[in-house]
């Protein structure tokens, strides 16, 4: 209990929150929201992050603030937030859009706002100053408002202008979603036992810090997805043509030797470019040189389901197979098992959330984080640049 109390004090004593804003009526408030959602053919395909942004927006509207939403979509800087604006109309019918990020057009659009109005600006990454945390760009954004609310946990691990730059110029507060993320992920950093962590996906370099942190606090850390290929390769096992990271095996040594690390017992494998008609099931030792690992196998899924049933807390980030290519069985089976368990469940990551949303299991998960990389970084270090900027 003392550990949780000290954690709470550390993160909340010097971080002002939305409800701490003394006066809001008629005040222009700049809100960094999680607007980076999947879009296909100009249509938003998953509105989870948009729905997570609504409590902060509605709080500000109820208190008659002038709400200016800023955010990004994609990585290239060429994408537009117009599809996100259209999707947000379902929740805020009178929302407005400005196809600029800074400048005269933005200032005019802000001047035209009435108390309770909501304005969404164009993709922040259309200006190169966003990723560079350019001083002038951050100042331009700050100049259109009197208050800043950070509510985009998913980017709080980035040192960008809208994350750490704006708080240097405006009184800044944590939004309701950010506050919730910190509170919930604090539970994952101090788990009740038996504690089960499941980390999938790819890119060992981004997962290594959190794996080291988790083996110190969790009873079992299951490693799946392409991440498991790195462990198999480090142990001298064949992974065929499967996706692996360019990681030196010595980097994996401490993790591979940990008795807490659990790897898949079997896989669904097939030739490169395999369709479901050509896949087959086999143990980890039977991956041929011309085959790729596509998903975790049924033996692994059964073992995971048994561990889920025994756990008091479950942390899950990342798919167990090549989810985007249609190999979803193990991931969706795990989602069903977690939703049916009595454990406190905390999940995050794009494909993980996609599986839960597809199956309609969201209301049976204790907490779903809007962050993928941000969630992992927070679990590893206990803080993020965007959180530190609010102190």
C-alpha positions as CSV (number, residue, x, y, z in Angstrom):
1,X,0.0,0.0,0.0
2,X,2.9,2.4,0.8
3,X,4.4,1.9,-2.6
4,X,1.1,2.9,-4.3
5,X,0.7,5.9,-2.0
6,X,4.2,7.2,-2.8
7,X,3.5,6.6,-6.5
8,X,0.3,8.6,-6.3
9,X,2.0,11.5,-4.5
10,X,4.9,11.6,-7.0
11,X,2.6,11.9,-10.0
12,X,-0.2,14.1,-8.7
13,X,1.3,16.5,-6.2
14,X,2.9,18.7,-8.9
15,X,0.7,18.1,-11.9
16,X,-2.4,20.3,-12.2
17,X,-5.5,18.6,-13.5
18,X,-8.5,19.7,-15.6
19,X,-10.7,20.2,-12.6
20,X,-8.1,22.6,-11.1
21,X,-8.7,25.2,-13.8
22,X,-10.3,28.1,-11.8
23,X,-12.3,29.7,-14.6
24,X,-13.3,28.4,-18.0
25,X,-16.3,30.4,-19.3
26,X,-15.3,32.1,-22.5
27,X,-11.7,31.0,-22.2
28,X,-10.0,29.6,-25.3
29,X,-8.5,26.2,-24.3
30,X,-6.0,24.4,-26.4
31,X,-6.6,20.6,-26.1
32,X,-4.0,18.1,-27.4
33,X,-6.3,15.2,-28.1
34,X,-5.7,11.6,-29.4
35,X,-6.9,12.0,-33.0
36,X,-4.5,9.6,-34.6
37,X,-7.0,6.9,-35.6
38,X,-7.0,4.3,-38.4
39,X,-8.5,5.5,-41.7
40,X,-9.3,3.5,-44.8
41,X,-10.6,5.0,-48.0
42,X,-11.3,8.3,-46.2
43,X,-13.3,6.7,-43.4
44,X,-12.3,6.3,-39.8
45,X,-12.4,2.5,-39.0
46,X,-12.0,2.6,-35.3
47,X,-13.3,5.5,-33.1
48,X,-11.9,4.2,-29.7
49,X,-9.5,7.1,-29.3
50,X,-12.1,9.7,-30.3
51,X,-14.5,8.3,-27.7
52,X,-11.8,8.4,-25.1
53,X,-11.3,12.1,-25.8
54,X,-15.0,13.0,-25.2
55,X,-15.0,13.3,-21.4
56,X,-12.5,16.2,-21.4
57,X,-14.2,17.9,-24.4
58,X,-17.6,17.6,-22.8
59,X,-16.3,18.9,-19.4
60,X,-14.9,22.0,-21.1
61,X,-18.1,22.5,-23.1
62,X,-20.2,22.2,-20.0
63,X,-18.1,24.9,-18.4
64,X,-18.5,27.2,-21.4
65,X,-14.9,27.1,-22.6
66,X,-13.9,27.7,-26.3
67,X,-12.4,24.3,-27.2
68,X,-9.6,24.2,-29.8
69,X,-8.6,20.6,-30.6
70,X,-5.1,19.8,-31.9
71,X,-3.6,16.5,-32.9
72,X,-1.9,14.5,-35.6
73,X,-2.6,11.7,-37.9
74,X,-0.1,9.4,-39.6
75,X,3.6,9.9,-39.8
76,X,4.3,11.5,-43.2
77,X,2.8,14.9,-42.5
78,X,0.7,14.7,-45.7
79,X,-2.4,13.2,-44.1
80,X,-5.5,15.2,-43.2
81,X,-7.7,15.2,-40.1
82,X,-10.8,15.8,-42.2
83,X,-12.0,12.1,-41.9
84,X,-11.5,12.4,-38.1
85,X,-13.5,15.6,-38.1
86,X,-16.3,13.9,-40.0
87,X,-16.2,11.0,-37.5
88,X,-16.3,13.3,-34.6
89,X,-19.5,14.9,-35.9
90,X,-21.3,11.8,-34.6
91,X,-20.5,12.9,-31.1
92,X,-20.2,16.7,-31.5
93,X,-22.6,17.6,-34.4
94,X,-21.7,21.3,-34.4
95,X,-17.9,20.9,-34.3
96,X,-16.0,23.1,-36.7
97,X,-12.8,22.5,-38.8
98,X,-10.0,24.7,-39.9
99,X,-7.7,23.4,-42.7
100,X,-4.6,25.1,-41.2
101,X,-2.4,24.7,-38.1
102,X,-1.2,28.2,-37.4
103,X,-1.6,31.6,-39.0
104,X,-4.3,34.1,-39.9
105,X,-6.9,31.6,-40.8
106,X,-6.6,29.8,-37.5
107,X,-6.7,33.1,-35.5
108,X,-9.8,34.1,-37.3
109,X,-11.5,30.7,-36.6
110,X,-10.7,31.0,-32.9
111,X,-12.1,34.6,-32.7
112,X,-15.4,33.3,-34.2
113,X,-15.8,30.7,-31.4
114,X,-18.6,31.2,-28.9
115,X,-18.5,29.7,-25.4
116,X,-19.0,26.0,-25.7
117,X,-18.0,25.7,-29.3
118,X,-15.4,23.2,-30.5
119,X,-12.9,23.8,-33.3
120,X,-10.5,21.1,-34.8
121,X,-7.3,22.3,-36.5
122,X,-5.6,20.4,-39.3
123,X,-2.9,17.8,-38.8
124,X,-0.1,19.2,-36.6
125,X,2.5,17.2,-38.5
126,X,1.9,19.2,-41.6
127,X,4.3,21.6,-40.1
128,X,7.8,20.3,-39.6
129,X,8.1,22.2,-36.4
130,X,5.9,19.7,-34.6
131,X,8.3,16.8,-34.6
132,X,11.3,19.1,-34.2
133,X,9.7,20.8,-31.1
134,X,10.4,24.1,-32.8
135,X,10.2,27.0,-30.4
136,X,8.5,29.3,-32.8
137,X,5.9,26.7,-33.8
138,X,5.1,25.9,-30.2
139,X,4.7,29.6,-29.5
140,X,2.4,30.0,-32.5
141,X,0.1,27.3,-31.1
142,X,0.2,28.7,-27.6
143,X,-0.7,32.2,-28.8
144,X,-4.3,31.2,-29.8
145,X,-5.3,30.1,-26.3
146,X,-5.1,31.0,-22.6
147,X,-4.9,27.5,-21.3
148,X,-3.4,24.2,-22.5
149,X,-4.8,20.7,-21.6
150,X,-2.8,17.7,-22.4
151,X,-5.1,14.7,-23.0
152,X,-3.2,12.7,-25.6
153,X,-1.4,10.1,-23.6
154,X,-0.6,8.2,-26.8
155,X,2.0,10.9,-27.7
156,X,3.3,11.7,-24.3
157,X,6.5,9.7,-25.0
158,X,7.4,12.1,-27.8
159,X,9.4,15.3,-27.3
160,X,7.2,17.2,-29.8
161,X,6.1,20.8,-29.8
162,X,2.5,19.9,-28.8
163,X,3.7,17.7,-26.0
164,X,6.6,19.5,-24.3
165,X,6.8,22.8,-26.2
166,X,3.4,24.4,-25.5
167,X,3.6,23.9,-21.7
168,X,6.5,26.3,-21.6
169,X,4.2,29.1,-22.7
170,X,0.8,28.4,-21.2
171,X,-0.7,27.3,-17.9
172,X,-1.0,23.5,-18.5
173,X,-3.2,20.8,-17.1
174,X,-3.7,17.1,-17.5
175,X,-7.0,16.1,-19.2
176,X,-9.4,13.5,-17.8
177,X,-8.0,10.7,-20.1
178,X,-4.4,11.4,-19.3
179,X,-5.2,11.4,-15.6
180,X,-7.1,8.1,-16.0
181,X,-4.1,6.6,-17.9
182,X,-1.6,7.4,-15.2
183,X,-3.9,6.2,-12.4
184,X,-4.7,2.9,-14.2
185,X,-1.1,2.1,-15.4
186,X,0.1,2.7,-11.9
187,X,-1.8,-0.4,-11.0
188,X,0.0,-2.3,-13.7
189,X,3.4,-1.1,-12.3
190,X,2.5,-2.5,-8.9
191,X,0.5,-5.6,-9.7
192,X,-1.3,-8.0,-7.4
193,X,-0.2,-11.6,-7.6
194,X,-0.4,-13.9,-9.5
195,X,0.4,-11.3,-12.2
196,X,0.6,-12.2,-15.9
197,X,2.0,-9.9,-18.5
198,X,1.7,-10.6,-22.3
199,X,3.8,-8.6,-24.7
200,X,3.5,-9.3,-28.4
201,X,4.1,-7.4,-31.7
202,X,7.5,-6.7,-33.1
203,X,10.5,-4.4,-32.7
204,X,12.5,-5.8,-29.8
205,X,14.4,-2.5,-29.3
206,X,11.1,-0.8,-28.3
207,X,10.0,-3.6,-26.0
208,X,13.3,-4.4,-24.3
209,X,13.0,-1.8,-21.5
210,X,9.5,-2.9,-20.5
211,X,10.5,-6.6,-20.6
212,X,13.3,-5.9,-18.1
213,X,10.9,-3.9,-15.9
214,X,8.2,-6.6,-16.1
215,X,10.3,-9.6,-15.1
216,X,11.0,-7.8,-11.8
217,X,7.4,-7.4,-10.9
218,X,5.3,-10.1,-12.7
219,X,5.2,-13.8,-12.1
220,X,5.0,-14.7,-15.8
221,X,5.9,-12.6,-18.8
222,X,4.6,-14.2,-22.0
223,X,6.4,-13.0,-25.1
224,X,4.5,-13.6,-28.4
225,X,4.2,-12.3,-31.9
226,X,7.3,-11.5,-33.9
227,X,9.0,-10.6,-30.7
228,X,9.2,-14.3,-29.8
229,X,11.1,-14.9,-33.0
230,X,14.0,-12.9,-31.6
231,X,14.1,-15.1,-28.5
232,X,13.9,-18.3,-30.5
233,X,16.8,-17.1,-32.8
234,X,18.9,-16.2,-29.7
235,X,18.4,-19.7,-28.4
236,X,19.6,-21.2,-31.6
237,X,16.2,-22.4,-32.9
238,X,15.1,-22.1,-36.5
239,X,12.8,-19.3,-37.4
240,X,12.9,-19.8,-41.1
241,X,12.0,-16.6,-43.0
242,X,10.1,-15.1,-40.0
243,X,10.4,-11.4,-39.1
244,X,13.2,-10.8,-36.6
245,X,14.9,-7.7,-35.2
246,X,18.5,-6.8,-36.0
247,X,19.4,-7.4,-32.4
248,X,22.6,-8.9,-31.1
249,X,21.9,-12.1,-29.1
250,X,23.9,-10.8,-26.2
251,X,21.3,-8.1,-25.7
252,X,18.7,-10.9,-25.1
253,X,20.8,-13.0,-22.7
254,X,19.4,-11.8,-19.4
255,X,15.8,-12.1,-20.7
256,X,16.3,-15.5,-22.3
257,X,17.7,-16.8,-19.1
258,X,14.9,-15.5,-16.9
259,X,12.6,-18.2,-15.6
260,X,9.7,-15.8,-15.8
261,X,9.8,-15.5,-19.5
262,X,7.4,-17.8,-21.4
263,X,7.5,-18.4,-25.1
264,X,5.0,-20.1,-27.5
265,X,5.0,-23.9,-27.4
266,X,3.7,-24.2,-31.0
267,X,3.1,-22.1,-34.1
268,X,1.0,-21.7,-37.2
269,X,3.6,-21.7,-40.0
270,X,3.6,-21.5,-43.7
271,X,5.6,-20.5,-46.8
272,X,6.4,-16.8,-47.4
273,X,3.2,-15.0,-48.5
274,X,1.1,-17.9,-47.1
275,X,-2.6,-17.9,-47.3
276,X,-4.7,-19.8,-44.9
277,X,-5.0,-22.8,-47.3
278,X,-1.3,-23.5,-47.1
279,X,-0.6,-22.9,-43.4
280,X,0.0,-25.8,-41.0
281,X,0.5,-26.3,-37.3
282,X,3.8,-27.4,-35.7
283,X,6.1,-27.2,-32.6
284,X,8.6,-24.5,-32.3
285,X,11.4,-26.9,-33.3
286,X,9.8,-27.7,-36.7
287,X,10.0,-24.4,-38.5
288,X,11.5,-25.0,-41.9
289,X,14.0,-22.7,-43.7
290,X,11.4,-21.6,-46.3
291,X,8.6,-21.1,-43.8
292,X,7.5,-18.1,-41.7
293,X,5.8,-18.1,-38.3
294,X,2.3,-16.6,-38.7
295,X,0.6,-17.1,-35.4
296,X,0.8,-18.8,-32.1
297,X,-0.6,-22.4,-32.2
298,X,-3.5,-24.1,-30.3
299,X,-1.3,-25.6,-27.6
300,X,0.0,-22.1,-26.7
301,X,-3.5,-20.6,-26.8
302,X,-4.7,-23.3,-24.3
303,X,-1.8,-22.7,-22.0
304,X,-2.3,-19.0,-22.1
305,X,-6.0,-19.4,-21.3
306,X,-5.1,-21.4,-18.2
307,X,-2.7,-18.8,-17.0
308,X,-5.3,-16.1,-17.6
309,X,-7.8,-18.0,-15.5
310,X,-5.4,-18.1,-12.6
311,X,-4.2,-14.4,-12.7
312,X,-5.4,-11.6,-10.5
313,X,-4.0,-8.9,-12.9
314,X,-3.3,-9.2,-16.6
315,X,-1.3,-6.8,-18.6
316,X,-1.5,-7.2,-22.4
317,X,0.1,-5.2,-25.3
318,X,0.6,-6.5,-28.8
319,X,-0.8,-9.3,-31.0
320,X,0.3,-12.9,-30.9
321,X,0.5,-13.3,-34.7
322,X,0.6,-11.4,-38.0
323,X,-2.7,-9.7,-37.2
324,X,-2.7,-7.3,-40.1
325,X,-2.4,-10.1,-42.6
326,X,-5.4,-12.0,-41.2
327,X,-3.7,-14.4,-38.7
328,X,-5.9,-13.4,-35.8
329,X,-6.9,-16.7,-34.1
330,X,-4.5,-16.6,-31.2
331,X,-5.0,-12.9,-30.6
332,X,-8.7,-13.1,-30.6
333,X,-8.7,-16.3,-28.5
334,X,-6.6,-14.4,-25.9
335,X,-9.0,-11.5,-26.0
336,X,-12.0,-13.8,-25.3
337,X,-10.1,-15.5,-22.4
338,X,-9.2,-12.2,-20.8
339,X,-12.7,-10.9,-21.2
340,X,-14.1,-14.0,-19.5
341,X,-11.7,-13.9,-16.6
342,X,-12.2,-12.3,-13.2
343,X,-8.7,-10.7,-13.3
344,X,-8.2,-7.0,-13.4
345,X,-7.2,-6.5,-17.1
346,X,-5.1,-3.6,-18.6
347,X,-4.5,-3.7,-22.3
348,X,-3.1,-1.4,-25.0
349,X,-1.7,-1.3,-28.5
350,X,-3.4,-0.8,-31.9
351,X,-3.9,-4.4,-33.0
352,X,-4.8,-5.4,-29.4
353,X,-7.5,-2.8,-29.3
354,X,-8.7,-3.7,-32.8
355,X,-9.3,-7.3,-31.7
356,X,-11.2,-6.3,-28.6
357,X,-13.3,-3.8,-30.6
358,X,-14.0,-6.3,-33.4
359,X,-15.3,-8.9,-30.8
360,X,-17.3,-6.3,-28.9
361,X,-15.4,-7.1,-25.7
362,X,-14.5,-3.5,-24.6
363,X,-16.9,-3.4,-21.7
364,X,-15.4,-6.6,-20.3
365,X,-11.9,-5.2,-20.1
366,X,-11.0,-3.3,-16.9
367,X,-9.0,-0.6,-18.7
368,X,-8.0,0.0,-22.3
369,X,-5.1,2.4,-22.9
370,X,-5.0,4.8,-25.8
371,X,-1.3,4.4,-26.0
372,X,0.9,1.7,-27.6
373,X,4.5,2.9,-27.3
374,X,3.6,5.4,-24.7
375,X,2.0,2.7,-22.5
376,X,5.2,0.5,-22.8
377,X,7.5,3.5,-22.0
378,X,5.4,4.5,-19.0
379,X,5.4,0.9,-17.7
380,X,9.2,0.8,-18.1
381,X,10.1,4.1,-16.6
382,X,7.1,5.4,-14.6
383,X,7.0,8.7,-16.4
384,X,7.0,10.3,-19.9
385,X,8.2,13.6,-21.4
386,X,4.6,14.9,-21.8
387,X,3.9,14.2,-18.1
388,X,7.1,15.8,-16.9
389,X,6.2,18.9,-18.9
390,X,3.1,19.4,-16.9
391,X,4.8,19.5,-13.5
